[in-house]
Amino acid sequence: MTDIPPLYHSFLHLLFIGIIALFPVVNPIGSSFIISPYFTGLSSAEKRKAVGMITMYAFSICTISLFAGQWILELFGISIPVIQLAGGIMICKMGWENLSSDKKQGVEVTDQETKLSGYSNIEDKLFYPITFPVTTGAGTISVLFTLSAHSVSSDRVHYFINTGAILSAIVVMCILIYIFYLNTKKIIHYLSSNAETIFNRISAFLIFCVGLQIAITGIKSLIKG
């Protein structure tokens, strides 16, 4: 059996890290519960249109954060290893808090939200607050800054491979956002509280491990420097 070429291995490795790091902060399943009341009264076509716009906004926010992250680091004179270390610690903290939290996620519906109906009533809410900060908030942007720093390479080929992997992770997240947001009623109906809790715990453990790996990479870079 032949080994995976180094470039493919690097792509798949960073793709996996990107998906695992982004999933808990984007949290398409939990977010779909929160935004479900906004879709009350929408027809199937209106809901598809609304979810399509949310997905496009989410992709735009993530892509801009990814490519602007390196520029912002240079602007403030922050080194890549420091961002890797700080970002890794932040991601570890996020995973640990999710692991140790006993709070149950659910749908919080206010009287004002239940009165929303029709596409025209939510059109001005698709970007704020549905896309930002509910779907892709400050946590998502911070993780993308960290991933951007983690993907930096002096070799142009490796840089494009790494950036392509993170972009692919963003695309995967956007696909999940579209699928879960479009099927909120089915998710709420079929997903039991126990299954949701187990899924959240596994996801939290993986994000803790990814954060630890990124932090260790930063420490190694600082020691070498």
MOZI-V928130 format. One record per residue. N is the residue number from 1. RES is the residue in three letters. SS is DSSP state (H for helix, E for strand, C for the rest). NEAR is the number of other C-alpha atoms within 8 Angstrom. Layout:
{{N,RES,SS,NEAR} {N,RES,SS,NEAR}}
This chain:
{{1,MET,C,2} {2,THR,C,3} {3,ASP,C,4} {4,ILE,C,6} {5,PRO,C,6} {6,PRO,H,6} {7,LEU,H,8} {8,TYR,H,8} {9,HIS,H,9} {10,SER,H,10} {11,PHE,H,12} {12,LEU,H,9} {13,HIS,H,8} {14,LEU,H,12} {15,LEU,H,12} {16,PHE,H,9} {17,ILE,H,9} {18,GLY,H,13} {19,ILE,H,12} {20,ILE,H,12} {21,ALA,H,13} {22,LEU,H,15} {23,PHE,H,11} {24,PRO,H,10} {25,VAL,H,10} {26,VAL,H,12} {27,ASN,C,10} {28,PRO,H,13} {29,ILE,H,8} {30,GLY,H,9} {31,SER,H,11} {32,SER,H,12} {33,PHE,H,11} {34,ILE,H,12} {35,ILE,H,10} {36,SER,H,12} {37,PRO,H,10} {38,TYR,H,10} {39,PHE,H,11} {40,THR,C,11} {41,GLY,C,7} {42,LEU,C,11} {43,SER,C,7} {44,SER,H,6} {45,ALA,H,7} {46,GLU,H,10} {47,LYS,H,12} {48,ARG,H,9} {49,LYS,H,8} {50,ALA,H,11} {51,VAL,H,11} {52,GLY,H,9} {53,MET,H,9} {54,ILE,H,12} {55,THR,H,13} {56,MET,H,9} {57,TYR,H,10} {58,ALA,H,13} {59,PHE,H,11} {60,SER,H,8} {61,ILE,H,10} {62,CYS,H,13} {63,THR,H,10} {64,ILE,H,8} {65,SER,H,11} {66,LEU,H,13} {67,PHE,H,9} {68,ALA,H,8} {69,GLY,H,12} {70,GLN,H,11} {71,TRP,H,8} {72,ILE,H,8} {73,LEU,H,11} {74,GLU,H,9} {75,LEU,H,7} {76,PHE,H,6} {77,GLY,C,6} {78,ILE,C,9} {79,SER,C,8} {80,ILE,H,10} {81,PRO,H,12} {82,VAL,H,10} {83,ILE,H,13} {84,GLN,H,15} {85,LEU,H,14} {86,ALA,H,9} {87,GLY,H,14} {88,GLY,H,17} {89,ILE,H,11} {90,MET,H,9} {91,ILE,H,15} {92,CYS,H,14} {93,LYS,H,9} {94,MET,H,11} {95,GLY,H,13} {96,TRP,H,11} {97,GLU,H,8} {98,ASN,H,10} {99,LEU,H,9} {100,SER,H,6} {101,SER,C,6} {102,ASP,C,4} {103,LYS,C,4} {104,LYS,C,6} {105,GLN,C,5} {106,GLY,C,7} {107,VAL,C,7} {108,GLU,C,5} {109,VAL,C,8} {110,THR,C,6} {111,ASP,H,6} {112,GLN,H,6} {113,GLU,H,9} {114,THR,H,10} {115,LYS,C,7} {116,LEU,C,13} {117,SER,C,11} {118,GLY,C,12} {119,TYR,H,10} {120,SER,H,6} {121,ASN,H,8} {122,ILE,H,11} {123,GLU,H,8} {124,ASP,H,8} {125,LYS,H,8} {126,LEU,H,12} {127,PHE,H,10} {128,TYR,H,9} {129,PRO,H,9} {130,ILE,H,12} {131,THR,H,15} {132,PHE,H,11} {133,PRO,H,10} {134,VAL,H,10} {135,THR,H,12} {136,THR,C,15} {137,GLY,C,12} {138,ALA,H,7} {139,GLY,H,8} {140,THR,H,12} {141,ILE,H,13} {142,SER,H,9} {143,VAL,H,12} {144,LEU,H,13} {145,PHE,H,12} {146,THR,H,12} {147,LEU,H,11} {148,SER,H,13} {149,ALA,H,13} {150,HIS,H,9} {151,SER,C,10} {152,VAL,C,8} {153,SER,C,7} {154,SER,C,6} {155,ASP,C,6} {156,ARG,H,7} {157,VAL,H,6} {158,HIS,H,10} {159,TYR,H,12} {160,PHE,H,8} {161,ILE,H,11} {162,ASN,H,13} {163,THR,H,10} {164,GLY,H,9} {165,ALA,H,13} {166,ILE,H,12} {167,LEU,H,9} {168,SER,H,9} {169,ALA,H,13} {170,ILE,H,14} {171,VAL,H,9} {172,VAL,H,9} {173,MET,H,13} {174,CYS,H,12} {175,ILE,H,9} {176,LEU,H,9} {177,ILE,H,12} {178,TYR,H,11} {179,ILE,H,8} {180,PHE,H,12} {181,TYR,H,12} {182,LEU,H,9} {183,ASN,C,8} {184,THR,H,11} {185,LYS,H,7} {186,LYS,H,7} {187,ILE,H,9} {188,ILE,H,8} {189,HIS,H,7} {190,TYR,H,6} {191,LEU,C,8} {192,SER,C,7} {193,SER,H,7} {194,ASN,H,6} {195,ALA,H,8} {196,GLU,H,9} {197,THR,H,9} {198,ILE,H,8} {199,PHE,H,8} {200,ASN,H,9} {201,ARG,H,10} {202,ILE,H,8} {203,SER,H,11} {204,ALA,H,14} {205,PHE,H,11} {206,LEU,H,10} {207,ILE,H,15} {208,PHE,H,14} {209,CYS,H,9} {210,VAL,H,14} {211,GLY,H,15} {212,LEU,H,12} {213,GLN,H,9} {214,ILE,H,13} {215,ALA,H,14} {216,ILE,H,10} {217,THR,H,11} {218,GLY,H,14} {219,ILE,H,10} {220,LYS,H,8} {221,SER,H,9} {222,LEU,H,9} {223,ILE,H,6} {224,LYS,H,5} {225,GLY,C,4}}
